[in-house]
């Protein structure tokens, strides 16, 4: 981070713009239902191809993937000396547990999340969060 401050600034700008766009899309779904996400009858809109491409985009274009994994975990692990690999393995295990818990939670909340009104509330929370984070990233860079 100290060696490449311009790289950190660039990642912050790209990440901030990404989060603002993502927040704007979520806000659009709240204000204009039927523009993505669930259809009016509660069925998932789109194709498997669209779902896979969206998943890949959310993974590889998500600035938090790089900020968290490379900068945050990498910086913290580097300070652990010979235990840096143990620290990294622990961070990876914690991440695996977190995403498994998210999957289980999604399964348990399946009936609630099948209702379009629940998605509007969730999209509203996502919009506020992403717009706020994106603005903070851009203001901080």
Secondary structure, 3 states (H helix, E strand, C coil): CCCCHHHHHHHHHHHHHHHHHHHHHHHHHHHCCCCCCECCCCCECCCHHHHHHHHHHHHHCCHHHHHHHHHHHHHHHHCCHHHHHHHHHHHHHHHHHHHHHHHHHHHHCHHHHCCHHHHHHHHHHHHHHHHHHHHHHHHHC
